[in-house]
Amino acid sequence: MLFVSKRLRRWFSCVTALSLMVYGSQAVGADPALAKIHEVKMTAVETELVVDGGGMKYKAWTFNGQFPGPVVRVMEGDSVNFTLDNPKTNVFPHAMDFHAAEIDFLKNYRAINAGESISYTFVARKPGIFFYHCGAPPMIQHVARGMFGAIIVDPKNSKAWPKADREYVLVQSELFKNPDDVQAMFDRKFDYIVFNGGIFKYHPFVTGGKALEAKPGERVRIYFVNAGPNEFSAFHPIGEIWDAVYESGNPANKHVGVQTYVVGPGSAATFDVIVESAGAYPLVTHSLTGALRGAIAVLVASPDAKPGPLMPHTPWKVDIPQTEIIPTPAP
C-alpha cells in the first residue's frame, strides 16, 4: 500500500502541475483586472481646412476639426466608452463606425442630427490598426470629406513583435475638388490621392511639405489605413523593402521581405522598415495615378533626425504638435 500511495502522490503532483501550467496561464492572460476603461469623446465639426502647401482650402467634415481625425490608442482587451457630439451649429447628420469594435451597427452606428449626441461602449478584443469613419448616408461623401481616422489597438503581449524605434500613422484617401459632387465620388473622378489629408504633405521638395524623419538603423513602424472611399493602395518603399508587414496590424498576420502590399478601401496594415543608410526613401502607393497626384511621403534617414508625433503636420499648420488621443481611464 505504501508503494501505491507514493505512485498516487506523484501522479496527483504531476496532474496539479500540468493544470497550473495550462489553466493558470489562461487565467493570467484573460484577467479582466488588467484591462482599462477609456473615455473617448469626439465632436463632428463642419469646417474649412488647408489641404496643400499653397493654402488651398477644402470644405471638410471632420472629427475634432482634424483631417484625418485624431489617432485613438488603446490596448487589446481595453474597453472604450465612446461619445460623439453633433453640435447645433452643424447642418448635416453624422455617425461613427469603429472597425475595431464588434457591436450592433444598427443601434450604435446610427446617424444623429445636429444638436444630438450618441454614446456606446466596445471592447477592443483584437490587436491591430483599424479604420474609423462616419457612416451617415451618403457614407461615400462623409468619408470623402474627411470624417475618418485610425485606432491603434496595441497587443497585450509586447513581445508579440519587435519593438519599434519610431512610429508614424499614414491614412490614404481620395480628395475631390468639389466635395458636394457625390456623383463624381461614385464615378471615381477624384482629383488627388493624399496622405493624412494633404497633397504631398510629407514631400520636402514641394511647397509646405515636410519629410518624415528617422535615423539609420532604426525600425520605423508605419500604421497604414486606406480610408478610400474607393481606390486601392499599393504601398511601397522606394529604395527599400518592407522588413515585415502585418495584415490589419495584427502581429499574428506576418509577412516578411515584402516589396509592395495592397491595402483595400476600409482596410489597414502595419509596415516595418529598417533603413540601413542615410538618404531619402519615398513611401508611395505604386498605383502611380495616386502617387503622382499627392500620395508620396518621403522618409529621410539622417543621424540628426528628431523625435516626431504619430501624425505630424496635421492639420496643415506647423504649430499643431500632436494629433493622438491618449484616453484617460474612467473613474
VOMARTI-644319 format. One record per residue: residue number from 1; x, y, z negated of N, C-alpha, C, O in turn. Coordinates in steps of 0.001 Angstrom, whole numbers, plus 500000, padded with zeros to 6 digits. Each point is the difference from the previous one (the first is absolute). Layout:
# VOMARTI-644319
doti,n_x,n_y,n_z,ca_x,ca_y,ca_z,c_x,c_y,c_z,o_x,o_y,o_z
NUM,X,Y,Z,X,Y,Z,X,Y,Z,X,Y,Z;
...
***
This chain:
# VOMARTI-644319
doti,n_x,n_y,n_z,ca_x,ca_y,ca_z,c_x,c_y,c_z,o_x,o_y,o_z
1,500821,498786,500000,499179,501214,500000,500854,501263,500000,499662,501016,500608;
2,501461,498875,498682,500871,501163,499953,500537,500322,501399,500107,501169,500369;
3,500237,497776,500422,500499,500195,501365,498949,500656,500879,500316,500890,500789;
4,498430,498674,499078,498909,500570,500767,499767,501459,499628,499771,500843,500868;
5,500288,499443,497859,499753,501372,499540,501031,500972,500570,499661,501125,500369;
6,501587,498444,499702,501029,500877,500564,499736,500261,501478,500150,501121,500487;
7,499453,497820,500214,499697,500177,501419,498834,500943,500200,500002,500849,500892;
8,498973,498974,498231,498837,500884,500100,500373,501448,499720,499541,500923,500672;
9,501319,499250,498297,500396,501365,499668,500759,500648,501161,499783,501167,500325;
10,501115,498052,500295,500747,500525,501137,499055,500337,501157,500168,501012,500681;
11,498827,498111,499529,499046,500220,501093,499194,501272,499770,499820,500808,500912;
12,499692,499363,497846,499233,501208,499671,500860,501254,500130,499514,501048,500427;
13,501776,498845,499200,500887,501151,500110,500185,500405,501451,500001,501187,500329;
14,500158,497805,500550,500162,500305,501430,498749,500642,500573,500084,500968,500755;
15,498737,498486,498882,498737,500549,500502,499819,501432,499534,499576,500871,500760;
16,500759,499360,497954,499853,501356,499452,500915,500982,500716,499587,501105,500353;
17,501673,498477,499859,500937,500887,500686,499551,500289,501425,500082,501136,500467;
18,499434,497812,500231,499523,500189,501367,498801,500936,500032,499894,500849,500885;
19,499208,498998,498160,498816,500858,499940,500387,501454,499793,499407,500893,500605;
20,501585,499352,498541,500437,501370,499765,500625,500596,501246,499823,501180,500300;
21,500929,497962,500439,500625,500500,501219,498966,500397,501037,500122,501047,500635;
22,498841,498106,499543,499012,500233,501042,498969,501021,499570,499848,501049,500626;
23,499451,498639,498310,498887,500860,499589,500479,501265,499307,499380,501056,500130;
24,501724,498842,499131,500514,501185,499327,500446,501055,500987,499720,501183,499807;
25,500981,498406,501266,500463,500979,500979,498840,500637,500724,500055,501188,500317;
26,498883,498053,499959,498822,500563,500644,499352,501042,499106,499543,501040,500473;
27,500421,498679,498243,499346,500932,499078,500748,501324,499950,499393,501070,499983;
28,501964,498842,499993,500780,501226,499955,499796,500806,501280,499836,501219,499944;
29,500173,498102,501221,499846,500697,501270,498647,500652,500161,499873,500997,500710;
30,499128,498464,498651,498637,500497,500186,499520,500839,498825,498816,500331,499923;
31,502064,500012,499178,499619,500711,498790,499388,501356,500354,500708,500879,500493;
32,498000,499306,499268,499375,501276,500355,500515,501163,499173,499817,501159,500371;
33,500825,498538,498511,500516,501075,499159,501143,500743,500683,500308,501137,499641;
34,500325,498217,501350,501103,500642,500710,499509,500985,501054,500758,500864,500441;
35,497983,499014,499965,499446,500871,501037,499606,501354,499411,499737,500113,498803;
36,500227,500901,502043,499617,501342,499585,498731,500431,500722,499654,499472,501056;
37,499673,501485,498357,498827,500616,500617,500375,501429,500354,500489,500751,499156;
38,499277,499622,502101,500397,501319,500477,498782,500803,500445,499049,499461,500566;
39,501005,501825,499164,498981,500928,500467,500528,500723,501241,500998,500717,499922;
40,498345,499098,501205,500399,500652,501243,498818,500817,500515,498923,499460,500254;
41,501289,501839,499895,498931,500883,500474,500474,500735,501255,501132,500481,500063;
42,497991,499595,500921,500301,500750,501211,498816,500875,500371,498855,499728,499639;
43,501462,501336,501097,498984,500932,500462,500048,500090,501512,501068,500191,500582;
44,497782,499673,500054,499919,500192,501448,500111,501495,500285,499242,500800,499451;
45,501697,499569,501403,500235,501412,500310,499988,500186,501515,500805,499401,500713;
46,498280,501427,499766,499936,500348,501426,500764,501311,500176,499605,501036,499466;
47,501500,498906,501293,500901,501143,500039,500783,500017,501299,499810,499141,500861;
48,501070,501837,499275,500930,500056,501124,501412,499746,499486,500399,500522,498959;
49,500358,498659,501793,501363,499682,499607,500938,500165,501181,499603,499825,501153;
50,501638,500512,498553,501034,500103,501024,500447,498596,500393,500257,499161,499136;
51,499836,500580,502187,500360,498660,500475,501232,499987,500895,500367,498948,500523;
52,500279,502205,499663,501280,499983,500708,500884,501127,499497,499553,500886,499271;
53,501719,499065,501132,500959,500970,499499,499759,501410,500483,500553,500946,499438;
54,498627,499221,501604,499686,501328,500496,498814,500643,499322,499637,501130,500326;
55,499749,498162,498726,498877,500560,499246,498628,499690,500559,499014,500578,499544;
56,500887,498518,501440,498690,499644,500541,499119,499413,498907,500434,499142,499231;
57,498319,501332,500708,499091,499540,498949,498962,499034,500541,499651,500012,501181;
58,499873,499157,497915,499044,498950,500354,498869,500023,498982,500242,500060,498794;
59,498524,499893,501694,498843,499981,499099,499839,498596,499438,499353,499137,500593;
60,501250,500666,498255,500090,498662,499416,498949,499778,498927,499533,500942,499360;
61,500104,497793,500455,499260,499534,498825,500988,499162,499208,500639,499104,500552;
62,499489,501177,498168,501114,499436,499239,499565,499484,498631,498888,500259,499539;
63,502007,499018,499837,499918,499699,498578,501025,500878,499297,501196,499923,500281;
64,498324,500914,498802,500848,500905,499209,500731,501023,500865,501051,500506,499605;
65,498402,499802,501571,500605,501019,500841,501267,499566,500692,500741,500839,500512;
66,499530,497852,499518,501226,499479,500617,499664,499112,501198,498944,499370,500053;
67,501977,500599,500900,499845,499200,501214,501348,499338,500264,500899,500633,500554;
68,499258,498073,499049,499043,499089,499369,499727,500386,498546,500610,500921,499456;
69,498456,498346,499932,499720,500207,498590,501161,499538,499141,500930,499374,500508;
70,499035,500922,498199,501112,499647,499107,500183,498490,499881,499042,499232,500088;
71,502199,500367,499711,500314,498589,499787,499561,499612,498590,500315,500687,499028;
72,498957,498210,500878,499615,499432,498705,500886,498792,499758,500208,499192,500905;
73,500315,500674,497883,500902,498885,499708,499625,499350,498667,499965,500663,498963;
74,499759,498040,501076,499659,499235,498813,500770,498683,500068,500826,499794,500890;
75,498887,499316,498150,500653,498696,499990,498970,498898,500156,498848,500146,499591;
76,501577,498757,501002,499155,498823,500181,499325,499632,498675,500665,499847,498975;
77,498026,500018,501062,499232,499668,498801,499407,501195,499296,499136,499837,499138;
78,501308,501378,501208,499453,501205,499370,498584,500279,500499,499618,499603,501101;
79,499621,501087,498063,498662,500453,500374,500043,501488,500329,500740,500766,499382;
80,498458,499626,501595,499917,501398,500411,498563,500474,499830,499082,499446,500605;
81,500728,501568,498582,498717,500689,499899,500064,501191,500954,500691,500984,499735;
82,498588,498918,501365,500112,501021,501049,498764,500885,500042,498874,499524,499854;
83,501352,501774,500347,498916,500966,500169,500284,500882,501207,501098,500539,500145;
84,497908,499601,500714,500083,500917,501135,498976,501101,499817,498818,499733,499782;
85,501645,501515,500309,499120,501165,499951,499873,500591,501394,500995,500175,500704;
86,497772,500133,499693,499742,500707,501258,499386,501346,499628,498794,500080,499762;
87,502011,500976,500183,499528,501296,499476,498854,500594,500822,499809,499662,501168;
88,499440,501227,498192,498896,500689,500668,500490,500867,501156,499242,500308,500919;
89,502021,500079,499028,500557,500856,501045,500219,499255,501318,500213,500628,501037;
90,499736,498039,498928,500157,499220,501230,498707,499974,500797,498946,500407,499510;
91,501144,499112,501719,498843,499909,500896,499586,498556,500228,498813,499708,500150;
92,502174,499373,499878,499750,498644,500459,500017,498977,498861,500623,500240,498966;
93,498701,498625,501213,500114,498885,499052,501394,499374,500097,500640,500058,501050;
94,499819,499352,497860,501296,499323,499984,499914,498762,499112,499057,499842,499225;
95,501941,499282,500897,500016,498747,499250,501449,499571,499795,500925,500669,500462;
96,499267,498211,498841,501340,499452,499809,499969,498481,500052,499212,499350,499313;
97,501666,500102,501521,500161,498555,500179,501451,499661,499695,500901,500433,500718;
98,499336,498794,498221,501341,499547,499650,500201,498580,500519,499279,499089,499592;
99,501684,500710,501297,500290,498657,500479,500636,499130,498924,500059,498781,500156;
100,500413,501811,498768,500582,499237,498899,498939,499434,499069,500309,499209,499109;
101,498440,501194,501094,498910,499579,499116,499221,498842,500616,499961,499835,501219;
102,499426,499377,497920,499127,498901,500420,498665,500170,499275,499738,499363,498979;
103,499428,501514,501579,498737,500367,499364,498925,500212,501065,500302,500068,501192;
104,498459,500033,498374,498851,500180,500898,500068,501361,500693,499951,501041,499345;
105,500164,498939,501982,500147,501274,500701,498687,500780,500066,500020,501231,500021;
106,498837,498075,500011,498722,500713,500080,499778,500877,498773,499484,501115,500093;
107,500913,498359,498773,499792,500735,498745,501077,501064,499790,499703,501115,499573;
108,501545,498533,500728,501120,500842,499586,500556,500908,501098,500553,501060,499708;
109,499304,498532,501534,500592,500772,501079,498986,500865,500743,500280,500497,501091;
110,498557,499677,498322,498950,500792,500657,500393,501480,500042,500753,500483,499155;
111,498726,500214,501835,500283,501424,500157,499205,500817,498989,498864,499662,499667;
112,501737,501398,499857,499331,500917,499081,499940,501379,500654,500911,500392,500729;
113,498028,500321,499008,499800,501324,500578,500770,501066,499220,500478,499750,498894;
114,499634,501432,501695,500637,501121,499316,499296,500260,498682,498771,500026,499937;
115,502013,500167,499010,499452,500223,498672,499837,498736,499184,499523,500061,498866;
116,500864,498779,501685,499844,498721,499300,501366,499389,499678,501029,500395,500550;
117,498943,498622,498533,501190,499235,499637,499662,498519,499990,498833,499622,499893;
118,502185,499547,500219,499823,498555,499899,501192,499428,499247,501129,500465,500158;
119,498612,498528,499027,501057,499350,499226,499848,498493,500103,498886,499483,500078;
120,502233,499821,499921,499982,498542,499928,501347,499512,499483,500964,500761,499915;
121,499085,497962,499743,501204,499390,499438,500383,498779,500815,499138,499233,500428;
122,502164,500590,499785,500469,498775,500635,501314,499565,499366,500718,500800,499400;
123,499579,497911,500746,501256,499431,499528,500899,499771,501208,499587,499371,500974;
124,501627,501131,498965,500967,499817,501095,500643,498625,499831,501063,499867,499394;
125,498284,499130,501141,500408,498612,499738,501183,499538,500838,500724,499089,499596;
126,499482,501520,501555,501055,499541,500900,501032,501112,500214,499630,501153,500222;
127,501658,498507,499712,501028,501017,500222,500087,500377,501470,499662,499205,500877;
128,500795,502011,499383,500188,500403,501388,499855,501488,500209,499900,500776,499050;
129,500090,499607,502221,499722,501366,500421,498691,499959,500768,499863,499240,500960;
130,499172,501574,498623,498648,499921,500543,499525,501376,500458,500415,501040,499489;
131,498710,498913,501482,499354,501178,500586,498815,500400,499129,499295,499137,499476;
132,500481,502176,500366,498707,500466,499503,499494,501070,500947,500792,500684,500647;
133,497883,499468,499440,499449,500939,500976,498533,500293,499696,499342,499272,499257;
134,500173,501800,501331,498580,500327,499922,499237,499058,500924,500449,499700,501106;
135,498385,499833,498425,499187,499102,500806,498668,500596,500413,499121,499284,500479;
136,500720,502024,499340,498741,500640,500384,499861,500023,501520,500998,500164,500702;
137,497795,499676,499817,499818,500020,501455,500049,501423,500559,499553,500943,499346;
138,501001,499213,501883,500727,498978,500747,501404,499821,499429,500789,500943,499963;
139,499510,497848,499595,501264,499755,499313,501194,500359,500869,501018,500470,499493;
140,498866,499310,501822,501105,500293,500894,500403,501471,499912,501181,500327,500120;
141,497848,500560,499672,500298,501422,499906,500604,500352,498645,500938,500792,499922;
142,498530,498624,499018,500521,500302,498666,501460,499567,499870,500801,500680,499358;
143,499541,498178,501258,501399,499561,499989,500848,500910,500878,501085,500416,499594;
144,498430,499896,501609,500764,500839,500921,500261,501388,499423,501002,500631,500337;
145,498110,499848,498799,500167,501347,499459,500860,500028,498741,500234,501065,499430;
146,500240,497755,500130,500989,500011,498917,499591,499394,498683,500749,500103,499028;
147,498085,499263,500896,499542,499464,498713,500510,498575,499807,499254,499029,500126;
148,502051,500872,499561,500607,498695,499784,501275,500165,499190,500494,501109,499796;
149,500024,497757,499748,501241,500012,499234,500453,498593,499700,499536,499042,500619;
150,501379,500831,498423,500604,498712,499675,499953,499758,498499,500161,500922,499201;
151,499613,497816,500432,500120,499572,498615,501009,498867,499939,499865,498993,500695;
152,501147,501183,498466,501021,498982,499776,499615,499207,498754,499754,500571,498938;
153,500200,498117,501209,499785,499115,498853,501303,499234,499794,500265,499020,500697;
154,500540,501422,498355,501288,499363,499754,499809,498586,499462,499087,499759,499211;
155,501775,499292,501211,499879,498636,499472,500298,499959,498510,500879,500704,499504;
156,498373,498459,499796,500196,499858,498557,501397,499467,499702,500626,500379,499010;
157,499850,498737,501862,501342,499447,499866,500966,500873,500790,500038,499924,501228;
158,500733,500895,498091,500903,500933,500677,501101,499279,500770,500643,500593,500867;
159,499576,498125,498819,501031,499225,500682,499457,499286,501233,500694,499183,500606;
160,498064,501125,499764,499390,499352,501167,500683,500429,501287,499930,499302,501012;
161,500735,501859,498947,500766,500453,501159,501158,500868,499511,500025,500391,498833;
162,500944,499919,502053,501150,500794,499558,499578,501402,499583,499034,500554,500524;
163,501690,500001,498542,499736,501358,499557,500408,500983,501099,501082,499885,500577;
164,498051,501070,499701,500300,501019,501008,500768,501149,499367,499744,500375,498856;
165,501200,500181,501899,500732,501182,499539,499243,501281,500294,500173,501007,499314;
166,498976,498950,501723,499271,501192,500433,498711,499551,500658,499975,498984,500695;
167,498932,501781,499086,498688,499604,500519,499332,501186,500708,500102,501147,499564;
168,499208,498537,501548,499201,500991,500706,498668,499372,500403,499900,498791,500208;
169,499086,502058,499896,498701,499596,500534,499787,500723,501323,500108,501224,500064;
170,499592,498027,500986,499653,500572,501294,498624,499498,500402,499749,498795,500010;
171,499360,502133,500321,498658,499650,500475,499865,500511,501430,500092,501203,500248;
172,499691,497881,500687,499826,500379,501401,498532,500240,500297,499129,499293,499495;
173,500601,501718,501336,498612,500253,500405,499983,500774,501305,501001,500591,500404;
174,497836,499395,500251,499808,500767,501221,499417,501358,499672,499179,500141,499094;
175,501259,500859,501660,499539,501361,499785,499316,500487,501268,500524,499843,501103;
176,498305,500745,498726,499204,500502,501119,499909,501517,499890,499645,500531,498947;
177,500677,500167,502145,499972,501464,499949,498638,500535,499600,499903,500989,499272;
178,499043,498357,501204,498644,500407,499639,499421,498955,499052,499517,498964,500456;
179,500519,501284,498236,499538,498998,499044,498485,499805,499994,499493,499110,499319;
180,499786,501717,501434,498545,499824,500111,499605,499124,501194,498828,499658,500162;
181,502147,499985,500666,499718,499208,501196,500059,498509,499658,501018,499345,500226;
182,497898,500134,499235,499949,498603,499586,500102,499066,501210,500560,498909,499900;
183,498897,501522,501240,500074,499153,501187,501444,499774,500429,500351,498910,500452;
184,500489,502114,499409,501421,499836,500326,500649,498963,499098,500892,499268,500429;
185,498660,500669,498323,500530,498997,499072,499602,498601,500437,500810,499074,499949;
186,497934,500770,500483,499558,498700,500506,500724,499641,501297,500254,498825,500266;
187,500074,502172,500531,500670,499759,501280,501521,499925,499865,500693,499869,501009;
188,499841,500208,497782,501438,499916,499715,500784,501129,500670,501159,499808,500367;
189,498234,501345,499794,500667,501130,500639,500661,500878,498944,499643,501165,499824;
190,501330,498249,499478,500722,500741,498974,501035,500912,500654,500436,499764,501127;
191,499943,501273,498148,501008,500928,500504,501376,499739,499395,501024,500251,500635;
192,498991,499244,498138,501259,499732,499325,499878,498717,499179,498902,499583,499630;
193,502251,499802,500094,500116,498972,498966,500961,500575,498963,501072,500488,500358;
194,498564,499460,498377,500799,500690,498989,500289,499088,498816,499296,499020,499755;
195,501753,501329,499523,500313,499399,498706,499698,501034,498922,500462,501139,500070;
196,498768,498458,498947,499679,500857,498846,499430,501351,500404,500320,501031,499409;
197,498818,498941,501625,499231,501184,500342,500741,501099,500722,499499,501121,500077;
198,501696,498595,500463,500759,501049,500669,500651,499513,501279,500487,498870,500060;
199,499527,501971,500964,500603,499680,501295,501520,500152,499873,500494,501107,499784;
200,500246,497792,500348,501457,499980,499827,500402,500608,498650,500999,500713,499903;
201,498226,499002,499081,500258,500586,498674,501377,499631,499455,500632,500803,499314;
202,499834,497981,500990,501281,499535,499465,501080,499906,501080,500903,499168,499915;
203,498992,501691,501097,501004,500068,501067,500801,501284,499803,499464,501086,500221;
204,501805,498822,499369,500754,501214,499635,500335,500907,501173,500417,501138,499787;
205,499412,498386,501460,500328,500831,501156,498768,500684,500576,500060,500567,501091;
206,498827,499386,498190,498762,500649,500410,499673,501077,498969,500255,499821,498809;
207,499190,501278,501642,499695,501119,499098,499191,499540,498794,498938,499393,500139;
208,501580,500905,498690,499298,499671,498771,500211,498586,499510,499598,499678,498882;
209,501020,499464,501915,500183,498607,499618,501153,499811,499028,500987,500736,500037;
210,498877,498267,499091,501053,499669,499046,500186,498492,499983,499022,499256,499920;
211,502214,500286,500154,500294,498574,500041,499723,499345,498650,500018,500652,498957;
212,499728,498054,501091,499999,499177,498801,501455,499679,499670,500788,499722,500904;
213,499574,500312,497830,501395,499836,499611,500250,498662,499314,499111,499429,499367;
214,502128,500083,500776,500453,498807,499291,501516,500009,499976,500635,500735,500756;
215,499938,498457,498384,501446,499836,499970,500371,498686,500678,499239,499036,499913;
216,501906,500898,500757,500417,498743,500614,500046,498876,498968,500498,500180,498889;
217,498979,498670,501496,499998,498844,499112,498784,499885,499109,499806,498968,499358;
218,499368,502067,500586,498794,499934,499171,498936,499132,500672,499896,499948,501226;
219,499325,499379,497946,498804,499315,500505,498859,501010,500009,499530,500427,498945;
220,500029,499951,502249,498911,500961,500145,498715,499226,500261,499922,499195,500928;
221,499093,501054,498257,498712,499300,500125,498957,500974,500543,499739,501048,499409;
222,499669,498582,501730,498968,500823,500633,498652,499317,499797,499777,498896,500498;
223,499328,501758,498774,498618,499526,499886,499228,500624,501160,499787,501212,500033;
224,499799,497956,500909,499445,500498,501253,498529,499617,500129,499632,498834,499852;
225,499532,502168,500427,498566,499800,500197,499625,500540,501370,500452,501075,500393;
226,498730,498187,500329,499463,500496,501270,498538,500383,499781,499127,499139,499891;
227,500621,502180,500045,498641,500487,499760,499131,499943,501252,498773,500034,499911;
228,501872,499877,501269,499220,499988,501234,499480,501394,500341,500737,500977,499861;
229,498011,499137,500583,498965,498973,499871,500018,498881,501032,499267,499023,499851;
230,501566,501095,501211,499898,499021,501085,501305,499311,500390,499997,498809,500313;
231,501114,501920,499672,501219,499522,500648,500850,499107,499095,500112,500241,498798;
232,500486,498725,501799,500947,499150,499299,501346,500697,499900,500320,500866,500814;
233,500468,498756,498188,501351,500514,499862,500987,498850,500185,499789,498905,499479;
234,501290,501350,501264,501089,499035,500159,501217,500616,499313,500829,500640,500646;
235,499270,499163,498043,500954,500752,499181,501406,499427,500169,500229,498806,499808;
236,500705,502072,500554,501343,499568,500390,501042,500997,499507,499784,501207,500107;
237,501357,498318,499348,501099,500894,499611,501062,500043,501099,500694,499007,500216;
238,499444,502110,500475,500980,500109,501072,501412,499999,499400,500317,500806,499125;
239,500524,498274,501364,501356,499873,499478,500111,499080,498814,501086,499839,499442;
240,497809,499550,500156,500003,499099,498855,499046,498835,500244,499310,499955,501018;
241,500657,499112,498045,499075,498872,499990,499393,499939,498610,500706,500154,499003;
242,497992,499623,500927,499367,499883,498687,500617,498813,499251,499970,498866,500479;
243,500576,501408,498363,500554,498932,499164,498901,499032,499575,500189,498783,499991;
244,498652,501788,499653,498837,499187,499619,498733,500792,500276,499966,501223,499869;
245,498999,498051,500514,498678,500584,500184,499020,499169,499192,500006,498772,500077;
246,499161,501893,499157,499018,499332,499149,498602,500388,500475,499573,501139,499812;
247,499725,497928,500796,498637,500263,500477,499121,500445,498843,499966,499360,498949;
248,499324,501743,501253,499152,500620,498981,500780,500361,498734,499403,500290,498964;
249,501921,499691,501120,500809,500362,498841,500051,498949,498919,500462,500276,498893;
250,499072,498516,501402,500006,498923,499001,501333,499270,500072,500360,499506,501069;
251,500392,500408,497825,501303,499329,500038,499941,498556,500495,501004,499460,500464;
252,497811,499912,499438,499870,498615,500469,499970,499902,501522,500231,498925,500553;
253,499488,502185,500130,499863,499999,501465,501257,500571,500643,499959,501085,500581;
254,501145,498204,499323,501294,500555,500385,500455,499499,501373,499948,498807,500296;
255,500502,502150,500537,500670,499709,501262,501379,500653,499940,500151,501072,499414;
256,500851,498295,501182,501359,500551,499919,500562,500240,501399,499639,499316,500958;
257,501260,501677,499139,500676,500291,501254,499059,500369,501125,500087,499443,501094;
258,499010,501493,498646,498944,500347,500950,500364,501280,500745,500362,500999,499379;
259,499540,498974,501966,500315,501207,500769,498834,500979,500061,500187,501204,499823;
260,498604,498280,500428,498795,500825,500103,498848,499213,499415,499872,498800,500245;
261,499285,501874,498977,498883,499310,499362,498716,500781,500279,499945,501216,499820;
262,499033,498066,500622,498744,500632,500383,499073,500104,498787,499754,499018,499299;
263,499745,502186,500474,499048,500269,498920,498732,500558,500629,500028,501061,500625;
264,498875,498237,499213,498746,500418,500598,499312,501101,499219,500365,500273,498856;
265,498637,500364,501753,499237,501035,499292,499357,499424,498745,499381,498937,500041;
266,500770,501767,498851,499435,499547,498739,500857,499004,499273,499599,499480,498959;
267,501594,500236,501576,500898,499050,499353,501244,500718,499498,500132,501217,500135;
268,500788,497998,499277,501191,500596,499408,501079,498937,499849,499725,498803,500079;
269,501494,501646,499706,501119,499100,499736,501086,500786,499280,500038,501230,500047;
270,500843,498033,499287,501148,500618,499346,501257,499569,500738,500181,498821,500304;
271,500693,502153,499984,501198,499771,500802,501239,500354,499188,500088,501088,499430;
272,500859,497997,500519,501293,500268,499368,501074,500115,501075,500077,499169,500905;
273,500746,501862,498989,501137,500149,500906,501210,500421,499174,499896,500831,499098;
274,501256,498580,501226,501258,500376,499367,500903,500571,501086,500458,499276,500884;
275,499794,502017,499045,500830,500674,501000,501443,499949,499515,500348,500607,498987;
276,500483,498667,501743,501380,499780,499545,500885,501231,500152,500879,500229,499170;
277,498906,500565,501871,500902,501127,500260,499231,501295,500165,498809,499992,500311;
278,501871,501112,499481,499386,501319,500130,499552,500235,501436,500608,499498,500945;
279,498310,501280,499205,499481,500306,501330,498510,500233,499972,499383,500063,498936;
280,500040,500066,502258,498570,500256,500146,499314,498768,500573,500478,499399,500962;
281,498383,500229,498428,499280,498791,500386,498506,500324,500099,499294,499992,498992;
282,500225,500294,502225,498582,500333,500147,499102,498791,499705,500265,498886,500452;
283,498684,501358,498791,498962,499005,499734,498807,500397,500861,499465,501098,499850;
284,500118,498017,501048,499004,500389,501000,498953,498905,500177,500203,498853,499600;
285,498683,501521,501002,499150,498985,500600,500532,499780,501410,500131,500943,500779;
286,500176,497800,499541,500565,499706,501318,498933,499966,501086,500292,499690,501155;
287,498477,500628,498475,498995,500372,500988,500349,501435,500374,499598,500938,499312;
288,501141,499235,501765,500707,501259,500241,499086,501193,500208,500388,501135,499724;
289,498396,498619,500762,499080,501133,500131,499706,500611,498641,499686,501187,499907;
290,500412,498013,499036,499817,500507,498643,501239,500674,499462,499923,501078,499411;
291,501239,498280,500792,501251,500571,499499,500276,501363,500615,500385,500939,499303;
292,499416,499162,502009,500320,501246,500697,498946,501078,499809,500165,501130,500459;
293,498748,498513,498858,498985,501011,499653,500036,500345,498513,499076,500631,499487;
294,501984,498959,499820,500120,500473,498619,500407,498986,498968,500352,500389,498886;
295,499620,498305,501424,500249,498968,498989,501458,499564,500008,500313,498852,500319;
296,500578,502073,499328,501417,499715,499817,500421,500582,498657,499841,501196,499755;
297,500699,497950,499375,500540,500455,498718,501463,499581,499949,500299,498808,500060;
298,500599,502132,499832,501428,499704,500043,500523,499781,498583,499889,500874,499140;
299,500684,497943,500633,500655,499688,498733,501483,500324,500162,500688,499366,500800;
300,499803,501606,498455,501396,500416,500077,500742,499441,498794,499680,500311,498852;
301,501330,498846,501435,500817,499421,498937,501253,500838,499812,500771,500219,500935;
302,499414,500243,497835,501137,500868,499695,500390,499812,498540,499129,499791,499156;
303,502163,500280,500531,500409,499903,498589,499421,501112,499142,499933,499871,498778;
304,499648,501223,501853,499470,501152,499268,498478,499987,499870,499412,500991,499566;
305,499943,497900,500805,498532,499934,499954,499480,500282,498600,500529,499512,499001;
306,498419,501290,500964,499393,500373,498721,498760,499149,499724,499384,499490,500936;
307,500247,500352,497807,498753,499271,499688,498799,500735,500580,499997,501228,500091;
308,498987,498012,500298,498812,500619,500581,498731,499322,499514,500048,498892,499465;
309,498816,501771,500720,498717,499425,499586,499544,498925,500967,500575,499830,501075;
310,498386,499449,498535,499456,498939,500843,499527,500522,501346,500231,499366,501030;
311,499112,501776,498968,499440,500553,501231,500456,501457,500130,499251,500913,499651;
312,501969,499312,500847,500531,501369,500039,499236,500907,500952,499408,499558,500984;
313,500630,501754,498676,499551,501008,500976,498505,499877,500301,499572,500244,501128;
314,499630,499376,497861,498558,499803,500200,499238,500707,498899,500252,499726,498827;
315,498817,501182,501497,499721,500542,501333,501234,500687,500583,501047,500056,499354;
316,498827,500471,501875,501153,500533,500686,500395,501346,499386,499829,501059,500605;
317,500705,498860,498175,500485,501175,499280,501212,499553,499215,499959,498973,499322;
318,501105,501774,500758,501235,499585,499349,499916,500102,498483,500852,499449,499302;
319,498129,501252,500167,499913,500178,498562,499131,498953,499326,499704,500128,498812;
320,499874,498828,501918,499217,498917,499410,500959,498857,499685,500428,499313,500928;
321,499932,500447,497803,501064,499055,499694,499580,498535,499978,500849,499128,500186;
322,497883,500571,499594,499622,498604,499770,498531,499795,500315,499180,500889,499770;
323,500483,497929,500760,498615,499715,500328,499584,498633,499486,499222,499297,500645;
324,501293,500330,498200,499696,498693,499433,499095,500172,498788,500256,500855,499152;
325,498684,498335,500758,499182,499955,498793,500560,498909,499114,499974,498826,500369;
326,500531,501545,498470,500390,499001,499020,498886,499985,498971,499979,500851,499110;
327,499087,498198,500987,498810,500042,499165,500339,499919,498520,500937,499304,499610;
328,498312,501400,499578,500181,499925,498556,499077,498933,499444,498825,499947,500363;
329,501697,499192,498752,499140,498961,499426,498806,500589,499281,500100,501029,499332;
330,498770,498302,500814,498783,500447,499321,500159,499798,498499,500679,499064,499577;
331,498703,501803,499600,500119,499837,498541,499260,498753,499536,499987,499697,498807;
***
